[in-house]
Protein backbone atom coordinates (compact mmCIF):
# COMPACT_ATOMS: atom_id res chain seq x y z
CA UNK A 1 0.00 0.00 0.00
CA UNK A 2 1.36 3.44 -0.88
CA UNK A 3 2.11 5.68 2.08
CA UNK A 4 -0.14 8.63 1.34
CA UNK A 5 -0.18 11.49 3.82
CA UNK A 6 -3.68 12.76 4.50
CA UNK A 7 -5.00 15.62 6.56
CA UNK A 8 -6.02 14.53 10.05
CA UNK A 9 -9.61 13.39 10.15
CA UNK A 10 -11.98 14.60 12.84
CA UNK A 11 -12.28 11.35 14.78
CA UNK A 12 -14.19 13.00 17.61
CA UNK A 13 -16.92 11.33 19.64
CA UNK A 14 -19.63 13.51 18.15
CA UNK A 15 -19.63 12.16 14.60
CA UNK A 16 -19.28 8.40 14.02
CA UNK A 17 -17.51 7.55 10.77
CA UNK A 18 -17.30 4.19 9.02
CA UNK A 19 -15.55 3.57 5.74
CA UNK A 20 -16.94 0.99 3.35
CA UNK A 21 -13.80 -0.18 1.57
CA UNK A 22 -13.50 -2.63 -1.29
CA UNK A 23 -12.07 -3.06 -4.74
CA UNK A 24 -14.18 -1.92 -7.67
CA UNK A 25 -16.77 -4.52 -8.61
CA UNK A 26 -17.20 -5.85 -5.08
CA UNK A 27 -20.62 -4.25 -4.56
CA UNK A 28 -20.10 -1.25 -2.25
CA UNK A 29 -22.88 0.84 -3.76
CA UNK A 30 -25.26 -2.13 -4.04
CA UNK A 31 -24.72 -2.93 -0.37
CA UNK A 32 -25.29 0.70 0.63
CA UNK A 33 -28.53 0.75 -1.36
CA UNK A 34 -29.72 -2.17 0.75
CA UNK A 35 -28.29 -0.96 4.09
CA UNK A 36 -29.60 2.60 4.02
CA UNK A 37 -33.35 1.85 4.10
CA UNK A 38 -32.82 -0.68 6.91
CA UNK A 39 -30.73 1.77 8.95
CA UNK A 40 -33.29 4.53 8.36
CA UNK A 41 -36.05 2.15 9.53
CA UNK A 42 -34.10 1.78 12.79
CA UNK A 43 -34.22 5.54 13.28
CA UNK A 44 -30.67 6.38 12.20
CA UNK A 45 -29.89 9.46 10.11
CA UNK A 46 -27.09 8.32 7.84
CA UNK A 47 -24.99 10.58 5.65
CA UNK A 48 -22.93 9.10 2.81
CA UNK A 49 -19.77 10.55 1.33
CA UNK A 50 -18.90 8.80 -1.93
CA UNK A 51 -15.61 9.02 -3.77
CA UNK A 52 -15.69 9.27 -7.56
CA UNK A 53 -12.55 8.31 -9.48
CA UNK A 54 -13.24 10.62 -12.38
CA UNK A 55 -14.74 13.96 -13.25
CA UNK A 56 -18.49 14.06 -12.88
CA UNK A 57 -21.17 16.68 -13.21
CA UNK A 58 -24.53 16.86 -11.47
CA UNK A 59 -25.38 20.02 -13.35
CA UNK A 60 -26.58 20.43 -16.94
CA UNK A 61 -24.87 22.65 -19.49
CA UNK A 62 -27.11 25.54 -20.42
CA UNK A 63 -28.90 25.70 -17.05
CA UNK A 64 -28.44 28.86 -15.01
CA UNK A 65 -26.57 27.07 -12.22
CA UNK A 66 -24.12 25.51 -14.69
CA UNK A 67 -23.55 28.84 -16.42
CA UNK A 68 -22.88 30.57 -13.09
CA UNK A 69 -20.50 27.84 -11.93
CA UNK A 70 -18.61 28.03 -15.24
CA UNK A 71 -18.46 31.81 -14.76
CA UNK A 72 -16.61 31.32 -11.47
CA UNK A 73 -19.14 30.84 -8.64
CA UNK A 74 -17.38 28.75 -6.02
CA UNK A 75 -19.32 27.24 -4.44
CA UNK A 76 -22.56 27.22 -6.38
CA UNK A 77 -25.55 26.25 -4.25
CA UNK A 78 -28.83 25.42 -5.98
CA UNK A 79 -31.90 24.87 -3.84
CA UNK A 80 -35.57 24.12 -4.28
CA UNK A 81 -38.23 23.00 -1.84
CA UNK A 82 -37.34 19.37 -2.64
CA UNK A 83 -33.51 19.31 -2.62
CA UNK A 84 -30.30 21.26 -2.75
CA UNK A 85 -26.97 20.71 -4.44
CA UNK A 86 -23.64 22.31 -3.65
CA UNK A 87 -21.20 22.31 -6.56
CA UNK A 88 -17.66 23.56 -6.52
CA UNK A 89 -14.73 23.29 -8.89
CA UNK A 90 -11.60 21.83 -7.26
CA UNK A 91 -8.99 21.99 -10.05
CA UNK A 92 -6.03 22.48 -7.70
CA UNK A 93 -6.70 19.32 -5.70
CA UNK A 94 -5.11 16.05 -6.71
CA UNK A 95 -7.75 14.21 -4.72
CA UNK A 96 -10.89 15.00 -2.76
CA UNK A 97 -10.19 16.10 0.80
CA UNK A 98 -12.22 13.80 3.04
CA UNK A 99 -11.66 15.97 6.13
CA UNK A 100 -13.32 18.91 4.37
CA UNK A 101 -16.19 16.75 3.13
CA UNK A 102 -16.86 15.46 6.64
CA UNK A 103 -17.08 19.03 7.90
CA UNK A 104 -19.60 19.78 5.13
CA UNK A 105 -22.00 17.06 6.37
CA UNK A 106 -21.46 17.70 10.11
CA UNK A 107 -24.05 20.56 10.35
CA UNK A 108 -26.75 18.09 9.23
CA UNK A 109 -26.14 16.17 12.50
CA UNK A 110 -26.21 12.63 11.11
CA UNK A 111 -26.04 9.72 13.54
CA UNK A 112 -23.48 8.06 11.28
CA UNK A 113 -21.40 8.98 8.23
CA UNK A 114 -20.67 6.13 5.83
CA UNK A 115 -17.70 6.80 3.58
CA UNK A 116 -17.65 4.85 0.32
CA UNK A 117 -14.23 4.68 -1.28
CA UNK A 118 -11.40 6.76 0.23
CA UNK A 119 -9.90 3.37 1.16
CA UNK A 120 -6.42 4.78 1.85
CA UNK A 121 -7.67 7.34 4.40
CA UNK A 122 -7.08 6.70 8.11
CA UNK A 123 -10.57 5.95 9.41
CA UNK A 124 -12.30 2.81 10.72
CA UNK A 125 -13.48 0.59 7.88
CA UNK A 126 -15.67 -2.34 7.00
CA UNK A 127 -13.91 -4.14 4.16
CA UNK A 128 -16.03 -6.01 1.63
CA UNK A 129 -14.38 -8.99 -0.01
CA UNK A 130 -15.47 -11.13 -2.95
CA UNK A 131 -13.01 -13.78 -4.03
CA UNK A 132 -14.39 -13.63 -7.60
CA UNK A 133 -13.11 -10.03 -8.00
CA UNK A 134 -9.57 -11.47 -7.94
CA UNK A 135 -8.06 -8.76 -5.71
CA UNK A 136 -6.30 -9.27 -2.38
CA UNK A 137 -7.70 -8.45 1.02
CA UNK A 138 -6.50 -5.12 2.40
CA UNK A 139 -7.00 -6.01 6.08
CA UNK A 140 -3.43 -7.27 6.65
CA UNK A 141 -1.91 -3.94 5.55
CA UNK A 142 -4.62 -1.57 6.79
CA UNK A 143 -4.83 -1.30 10.59
CA UNK A 144 -8.08 0.67 10.25
CA UNK A 145 -10.08 -2.32 8.96
CA UNK A 146 -12.32 -3.33 11.89
CA UNK A 147 -14.34 -6.04 10.11
CA UNK A 148 -14.41 -7.91 6.83
CA UNK A 149 -17.65 -9.00 5.16
CA UNK A 150 -17.09 -11.97 2.89
CA UNK A 151 -19.14 -14.70 1.23
CA UNK A 152 -16.30 -17.17 1.76
CA UNK A 153 -14.59 -18.23 5.01
CA UNK A 154 -11.47 -16.20 5.83
CA UNK A 155 -8.65 -16.20 8.32
CA UNK A 156 -8.34 -12.65 9.62
CA UNK A 157 -5.90 -10.85 11.89
CA UNK A 158 -6.63 -10.79 15.62
CA UNK A 159 -9.24 -8.21 16.55
CA UNK A 160 -10.92 -8.12 13.12
CA UNK A 161 -14.49 -9.32 12.99
CA UNK A 162 -15.77 -11.48 10.14
CA UNK A 163 -19.28 -10.81 8.82
CA UNK A 164 -21.39 -12.71 6.29
CA UNK A 165 -21.46 -10.54 3.16
CA UNK A 166 -24.72 -12.00 1.89
CA UNK A 167 -26.61 -11.75 5.21
CA UNK A 168 -28.15 -8.28 5.12
CA UNK A 169 -29.68 -8.55 8.61
CA UNK A 170 -26.28 -9.31 10.17
CA UNK A 171 -24.66 -6.42 8.31
CA UNK A 172 -27.46 -4.03 9.31
CA UNK A 173 -27.08 -5.12 12.96
CA UNK A 174 -23.32 -4.53 12.85
CA UNK A 175 -23.53 -1.13 11.14
CA UNK A 176 -26.47 0.03 13.30
CA UNK A 177 -24.39 -0.73 16.41
CA UNK A 178 -21.41 1.25 15.09
CA UNK A 179 -22.39 4.65 16.58
CA UNK A 180 -22.45 3.10 20.07
CA UNK A 181 -19.07 1.42 19.46
CA UNK A 182 -17.52 4.51 17.87
CA UNK A 183 -15.93 6.00 21.04
CA UNK A 184 -13.80 2.88 21.49
CA UNK A 185 -13.09 2.27 17.78
CA UNK A 186 -11.46 5.59 16.82
CA UNK A 187 -7.92 4.26 16.57
CA UNK A 188 -6.19 1.69 14.40
CA UNK A 189 -5.45 -1.80 15.61
CA UNK A 190 -1.89 -3.10 16.01
CA UNK A 191 -0.53 -4.75 12.88
CA UNK A 192 1.16 -8.10 13.32
CA UNK A 193 4.90 -8.00 12.49
N, C-alpha and C positions, 0 to 999 in steps of 0.2 A: 504494500500500500504506500502511495506517495505521501511524504510528510508535508502536508499543506497547513500553513499557519492561518488560522481563522480568528476573527474578532471574538472576544469572550462572549459567550451566550449568557443571557440573564437566567441562570438556573436558580431563581429564588422560589421560596415556598408558595408564592401567590399565583403562579401560572404554570401548571403542570404541562410538560412537553413530552411527546413520545414520537420518535422517528419511526417511520415504516420504511425499512431499507430492504432492497432486493435488486437483483439484476433485471434489466429490461426483459419483459416477456414472462415474468414470474406471476403477475396478477395483482400488483399493488392497488391500482385504481379499481379493479373489479372487487377486491376485498373491501376497500373503503366504501364503495357503493352499497355493499351489503351490511357493513358495520354501522354506518351512520344512522340509518333509520332505527336500528335496534338500540343504539346508544341514546338517540333522541327519545325513544319510547321509555327509556329508563330515567328520563328527566335531565340528561346531560346536555349542556350547550357545548358543541364541539366545533372549533375552528379548524380549518385545514389550510396549510401552506404547501403548495405543490411546486416542485421545481420543473421547469421546462428546459430541455437541452438545446433549444433553438429559438430563433426569433419567433414571436407570435404577435397577433394583433386581435384585440377584442373589439376594436373600433372599425368602422367602415369608411373607406375613402369616399369623400364627397359630403359626409355628414359634418355638421357644424363642429362637433367635438373633435373629430379627426383633423379638420382644417385648423382648429385652434391649437391642437397639440403639435401639428406640423409647423405652425407659426412660432412655437416656442413656449407654450404654456407648460409649466413643469412644477407641480403636477397638474393634471387636468382631471377634475372631478365632475362626473355627470350623474345627476340624480333625478329620479322620478318618484312617484308614490310607491312604486313596486320594488325598486332596486337602485343601487348606486354602483358606480365603477370608478376607481381611481387609476389613472394611467399616467405613466411617467417614463420618459426616455432615460436610459441609463448607459449611454455609449461609452463612458469612461470606466465602467466596471468590467473586469474580466469575468466575474461571476456574480450571481445574486448574493446579497449580504443578508444572511438568515437573521442575524441579530436585529437589523433594521426592520425586517419583515415581521418579526415577533412583536416588536414595539408598535407596529401598525395595527396588529389585531388586539393587543392588550386592552385598549379602551372599550372594546366590546364585551369584556369580562367573561370570556368563555371558561367553562369548567375544565377544559382540556384542549390543547392544541396538538393536532396530529400533523406531522411534517413528512410529506411524501417526497422521496428523493433526498438530496442533501446528505447522502450516505457517508461522506467523509467528515462531516461536522461533528464536533464533540458534544453529543447529547444522547440520552438514553434511547435505545432502539429496540424494536421488534423486527428481527430479520425474517423474511419469508424465503423459503428455499424449496425449489422444485428441481429434482434431479434431472428431469428431462430438458431443462434449459441448458445444461452442460457447463455451468459456471461453478466455481468453488464457493464454499461457505466463507463468509467474512468474519465469523465469530471468533476464530482463533487469533486474528490480527487486530480486531476492533474491541477494545475493552469496554466500550459503551453498549455493546449488544447485551441486553438483559434476558432475552428469550428468543428462541427460534421456532417458527411454525413451519412444519414440514409434513408432507404426506407419507414420507418414508422414515423408518427408525434411524436415529442419529446418535452418535456419541458426542456429547458436548462438553466443553470445559466446565469445571466446578463452578457452581453458582449461576449457571445459565439454565433457565427453564426451557423445557421442550413442550410445545403445544401442537395439537393436531390441526394442520392447515385446513382440512376440509370439514372441520366441526365448527360451524359458525357460532353455536351457543357457547362453546368453550372459549373461543376467541373474544366474543362479546363480554363474557364474564371477566376475562383477564384484563381487557382494555378498560372496561367500566370500573374496575378496582384500581386502576392506575393512579387517579388523582389522590386516593387515600394513601397509596404507597409512595407517591412522589417525594415527600420529605426525606425518606430514607434511601431513595434511588438516584439522587442527584450527583453521583460521582461514579467514575469508571471502576470496574472490578480490576483486580490484580491479574495480569497476564502471566501464564505459566512460562518459565524460562525455556 
